[in-house]
């Protein structure tokens, strides 16, 4: 993967954006808010083609066991203990209510393509996430279209 990242500011995406709304609509018309009514997130596009995105449900429950302690329990082969099983379940719940990735990006017309280099979700590493975008003043709407017909709309405003 050797994308030619966009280096012009003419597309208007450059800078820091704060997430205001996140809505998923299925092909059947069902609407949901995957990260709750008031998700927390930031999206950044640099002038030289770098980007990052972090989005999450702001009401995630705490894991109640530190990552260091979980790592030690794994090394000692003690994850089967009830304390750690509960923590792993809470960690899984927290991780599935969070998206975090970074990489390069390029703009092609009304589409922005994120070339993912690192991600909380390892399956995205080395892939391209394409989003339609529409600017309106100090706001931008990104829309992901899925192969099954579902779509995810993210409303951002300049931070």
FIPAKOL-533439 format. One record per residue (C-alpha): residue number from 1; residue in one letter; x, y, z. Coordinates in Angstrom, 3 decimals, always signed. Example, Ala and Ser with C-alpha at 12.3 -4.5 7.8 and 13.67 -1.06 7.14 Angstrom:
<pts>
{seq:1&type:A&px:+12.300&py:-4.500&pz:+7.800} .
{seq:2&type:S&px:+13.670&py:-1.060&pz:+7.140} .
</pts>
This chain:
<pts>
{seq:1&type:X&px:+0.000&py:+0.000&pz:+0.000} .
{seq:2&type:X&px:+1.574&py:+3.224&pz:-1.125} .
{seq:3&type:X&px:-1.250&py:+5.764&pz:-1.422} .
{seq:4&type:X&px:-0.661&py:+9.252&pz:-2.653} .
{seq:5&type:X&px:-2.069&py:+11.172&pz:+0.295} .
{seq:6&type:X&px:-3.871&py:+14.391&pz:-0.424} .
{seq:7&type:X&px:-1.680&py:+17.374&pz:+0.416} .
{seq:8&type:X&px:-4.004&py:+20.185&pz:-0.556} .
{seq:9&type:X&px:-6.404&py:+21.952&pz:+1.754} .
{seq:10&type:X&px:-8.974&py:+22.587&pz:-0.990} .
{seq:11&type:X&px:-11.199&py:+19.755&pz:+0.239} .
{seq:12&type:X&px:-11.697&py:+21.500&pz:+3.608} .
{seq:13&type:X&px:-11.235&py:+18.387&pz:+5.759} .
{seq:14&type:X&px:-7.910&py:+19.386&pz:+7.284} .
{seq:15&type:X&px:-7.960&py:+19.968&pz:+11.028} .
{seq:16&type:X&px:-9.589&py:+18.546&pz:+14.134} .
{seq:17&type:X&px:-13.247&py:+17.468&pz:+14.186} .
{seq:18&type:X&px:-15.470&py:+16.564&pz:+17.139} .
{seq:19&type:X&px:-18.165&py:+13.899&pz:+16.789} .
{seq:20&type:X&px:-21.707&py:+15.183&pz:+17.300} .
{seq:21&type:X&px:-23.904&py:+12.345&pz:+16.078} .
{seq:22&type:X&px:-23.559&py:+8.732&pz:+14.962} .
{seq:23&type:X&px:-26.431&py:+6.849&pz:+13.385} .
{seq:24&type:X&px:-26.696&py:+3.460&pz:+11.707} .
{seq:25&type:X&px:-29.545&py:+2.718&pz:+9.304} .
{seq:26&type:X&px:-30.130&py:-0.823&pz:+8.093} .
{seq:27&type:X&px:-31.330&py:-1.663&pz:+4.608} .
{seq:28&type:X&px:-34.711&py:-2.442&pz:+6.235} .
{seq:29&type:X&px:-34.848&py:+1.111&pz:+7.637} .
{seq:30&type:X&px:-34.118&py:+0.335&pz:+11.317} .
{seq:31&type:X&px:-32.200&py:+3.177&pz:+12.965} .
{seq:32&type:X&px:-29.796&py:+2.781&pz:+15.897} .
{seq:33&type:X&px:-27.117&py:+4.758&pz:+17.691} .
{seq:34&type:X&px:-24.219&py:+2.295&pz:+18.135} .
{seq:35&type:X&px:-22.338&py:+4.424&pz:+20.672} .
{seq:36&type:X&px:-25.367&py:+5.936&pz:+22.428} .
{seq:37&type:X&px:-27.207&py:+9.217&pz:+22.054} .
{seq:38&type:X&px:-24.107&py:+11.311&pz:+22.815} .
{seq:39&type:X&px:-20.997&py:+9.564&pz:+21.465} .
{seq:40&type:X&px:-17.524&py:+10.918&pz:+22.119} .
{seq:41&type:X&px:-15.031&py:+11.177&pz:+19.303} .
{seq:42&type:X&px:-12.363&py:+13.109&pz:+17.478} .
{seq:43&type:X&px:-11.161&py:+12.909&pz:+13.896} .
{seq:44&type:X&px:-8.038&py:+14.625&pz:+12.604} .
{seq:45&type:X&px:-6.758&py:+15.238&pz:+9.072} .
{seq:46&type:X&px:-3.289&py:+16.783&pz:+8.676} .
{seq:47&type:X&px:-2.102&py:+18.875&pz:+5.743} .
{seq:48&type:X&px:+0.381&py:+16.173&pz:+4.778} .
{seq:49&type:X&px:-2.091&py:+13.275&pz:+4.544} .
{seq:50&type:X&px:-2.062&py:+11.753&pz:+8.051} .
{seq:51&type:X&px:-5.300&py:+11.040&pz:+9.907} .
{seq:52&type:X&px:-6.567&py:+9.508&pz:+13.124} .
{seq:53&type:X&px:-10.011&py:+8.712&pz:+14.487} .
{seq:54&type:X&px:-11.130&py:+7.806&pz:+18.008} .
{seq:55&type:X&px:-14.846&py:+7.268&pz:+18.685} .
{seq:56&type:X&px:-16.599&py:+5.677&pz:+21.641} .
{seq:57&type:X&px:-19.682&py:+5.367&pz:+23.759} .
{seq:58&type:X&px:-19.024&py:+7.837&pz:+26.559} .
{seq:59&type:X&px:-20.913&py:+5.579&pz:+29.026} .
{seq:60&type:X&px:-18.611&py:+2.554&pz:+28.864} .
{seq:61&type:X&px:-18.366&py:+0.672&pz:+32.148} .
{seq:62&type:X&px:-14.962&py:+0.421&pz:+33.837} .
{seq:63&type:X&px:-13.023&py:-2.847&pz:+33.550} .
{seq:64&type:X&px:-12.021&py:-2.713&pz:+37.247} .
{seq:65&type:X&px:-8.722&py:-4.538&pz:+36.682} .
{seq:66&type:X&px:-5.693&py:-2.757&pz:+35.254} .
{seq:67&type:X&px:-4.229&py:-3.774&pz:+31.905} .
{seq:68&type:X&px:-0.963&py:-4.540&pz:+33.714} .
{seq:69&type:X&px:-2.704&py:-6.939&pz:+36.085} .
{seq:70&type:X&px:-4.525&py:-8.636&pz:+33.207} .
{seq:71&type:X&px:-1.202&py:-9.013&pz:+31.394} .
{seq:72&type:X&px:+0.397&py:-10.549&pz:+34.464} .
{seq:73&type:X&px:-2.545&py:-12.927&pz:+34.887} .
{seq:74&type:X&px:-2.129&py:-13.971&pz:+31.254} .
{seq:75&type:X&px:+1.605&py:-14.599&pz:+31.723} .
{seq:76&type:X&px:+0.897&py:-16.672&pz:+34.848} .
{seq:77&type:X&px:-1.893&py:-18.545&pz:+33.035} .
{seq:78&type:X&px:-4.452&py:-17.335&pz:+35.598} .
{seq:79&type:X&px:-7.043&py:-15.775&pz:+33.262} .
{seq:80&type:X&px:-9.445&py:-18.622&pz:+34.082} .
{seq:81&type:X&px:-9.987&py:-17.164&pz:+37.587} .
{seq:82&type:X&px:-13.413&py:-15.578&pz:+38.027} .
{seq:83&type:X&px:-11.972&py:-12.105&pz:+38.736} .
{seq:84&type:X&px:-10.130&py:-12.097&pz:+35.413} .
{seq:85&type:X&px:-12.942&py:-13.704&pz:+33.419} .
{seq:86&type:X&px:-15.273&py:-10.905&pz:+34.562} .
{seq:87&type:X&px:-12.610&py:-8.304&pz:+33.728} .
{seq:88&type:X&px:-12.051&py:-9.826&pz:+30.278} .
{seq:89&type:X&px:-15.802&py:-9.701&pz:+29.612} .
{seq:90&type:X&px:-15.939&py:-6.027&pz:+30.694} .
{seq:91&type:X&px:-12.845&py:-5.312&pz:+28.572} .
{seq:92&type:X&px:-14.540&py:-6.913&pz:+25.561} .
{seq:93&type:X&px:-17.649&py:-4.781&pz:+26.161} .
{seq:94&type:X&px:-15.509&py:-1.629&pz:+26.407} .
{seq:95&type:X&px:-13.499&py:-2.495&pz:+23.287} .
{seq:96&type:X&px:-16.605&py:-3.100&pz:+21.174} .
{seq:97&type:X&px:-17.874&py:+0.352&pz:+22.146} .
{seq:98&type:X&px:-14.747&py:+2.066&pz:+20.833} .
{seq:99&type:X&px:-13.160&py:+2.645&pz:+17.436} .
{seq:100&type:X&px:-9.572&py:+3.850&pz:+17.215} .
{seq:101&type:X&px:-7.310&py:+3.881&pz:+14.178} .
{seq:102&type:X&px:-4.801&py:+5.961&pz:+12.240} .
{seq:103&type:X&px:-3.103&py:+6.042&pz:+8.876} .
{seq:104&type:X&px:-2.912&py:+8.040&pz:+5.685} .
{seq:105&type:X&px:-5.855&py:+9.478&pz:+3.799} .
{seq:106&type:X&px:-6.669&py:+10.743&pz:+0.349} .
{seq:107&type:X&px:-9.598&py:+12.636&pz:-1.088} .
{seq:108&type:X&px:-11.186&py:+11.611&pz:-4.390} .
{seq:109&type:X&px:-14.077&py:+13.886&pz:-5.299} .
{seq:110&type:X&px:-16.728&py:+13.572&pz:-2.582} .
{seq:111&type:X&px:-15.010&py:+10.560&pz:-0.987} .
{seq:112&type:X&px:-12.269&py:+10.309&pz:+1.608} .
{seq:113&type:X&px:-10.301&py:+7.094&pz:+1.845} .
{seq:114&type:X&px:-8.591&py:+6.159&pz:+5.102} .
{seq:115&type:X&px:-5.609&py:+3.839&pz:+4.512} .
{seq:116&type:X&px:-5.485&py:+2.136&pz:+7.929} .
{seq:117&type:X&px:-2.011&py:+1.480&pz:+9.365} .
{seq:118&type:X&px:-2.975&py:+0.671&pz:+12.988} .
{seq:119&type:X&px:-6.306&py:-0.031&pz:+14.641} .
{seq:120&type:X&px:-7.896&py:-1.273&pz:+17.850} .
{seq:121&type:X&px:-9.675&py:-3.726&pz:+15.508} .
{seq:122&type:X&px:-6.770&py:-5.637&pz:+13.913} .
{seq:123&type:X&px:-8.816&py:-6.753&pz:+10.884} .
{seq:124&type:X&px:-8.778&py:-3.139&pz:+9.615} .
{seq:125&type:X&px:-4.960&py:-2.894&pz:+9.513} .
{seq:126&type:X&px:-3.841&py:-2.654&pz:+5.899} .
{seq:127&type:X&px:-7.341&py:-1.961&pz:+4.592} .
{seq:128&type:X&px:-8.987&py:+1.099&pz:+3.090} .
{seq:129&type:X&px:-12.073&py:+2.611&pz:+4.708} .
{seq:130&type:X&px:-13.965&py:+4.696&pz:+2.158} .
{seq:131&type:X&px:-16.426&py:+7.354&pz:+3.291} .
{seq:132&type:X&px:-18.617&py:+9.745&pz:+1.338} .
{seq:133&type:X&px:-18.362&py:+13.247&pz:+2.772} .
{seq:134&type:X&px:-20.378&py:+16.442&pz:+2.555} .
{seq:135&type:X&px:-19.228&py:+19.774&pz:+3.982} .
{seq:136&type:X&px:-21.574&py:+22.432&pz:+5.321} .
{seq:137&type:X&px:-19.949&py:+25.433&pz:+6.978} .
{seq:138&type:X&px:-18.041&py:+24.191&pz:+10.024} .
{seq:139&type:X&px:-19.585&py:+20.709&pz:+9.811} .
{seq:140&type:X&px:-18.888&py:+17.588&pz:+7.815} .
{seq:141&type:X&px:-20.940&py:+14.427&pz:+7.423} .
{seq:142&type:X&px:-19.132&py:+11.172&pz:+6.693} .
{seq:143&type:X&px:-21.141&py:+8.199&pz:+5.450} .
{seq:144&type:X&px:-19.957&py:+4.605&pz:+5.298} .
{seq:145&type:X&px:-21.890&py:+2.338&pz:+2.929} .
{seq:146&type:X&px:-21.689&py:-1.378&pz:+3.742} .
{seq:147&type:X&px:-21.960&py:-4.232&pz:+1.219} .
{seq:148&type:X&px:-25.237&py:-5.420&pz:+2.801} .
{seq:149&type:X&px:-26.871&py:-2.028&pz:+2.149} .
{seq:150&type:X&px:-26.586&py:-0.648&pz:+5.682} .
{seq:151&type:X&px:-25.035&py:+2.779&pz:+6.195} .
{seq:152&type:X&px:-23.389&py:+4.595&pz:+9.056} .
{seq:153&type:X&px:-23.571&py:+8.386&pz:+9.214} .
{seq:154&type:X&px:-21.230&py:+10.421&pz:+11.376} .
{seq:155&type:X&px:-21.823&py:+14.145&pz:+11.921} .
{seq:156&type:X&px:-18.728&py:+16.134&pz:+12.906} .
{seq:157&type:X&px:-18.096&py:+19.783&pz:+13.688} .
{seq:158&type:X&px:-14.827&py:+21.637&pz:+13.718} .
{seq:159&type:X&px:-13.226&py:+21.485&pz:+17.172} .
</pts>
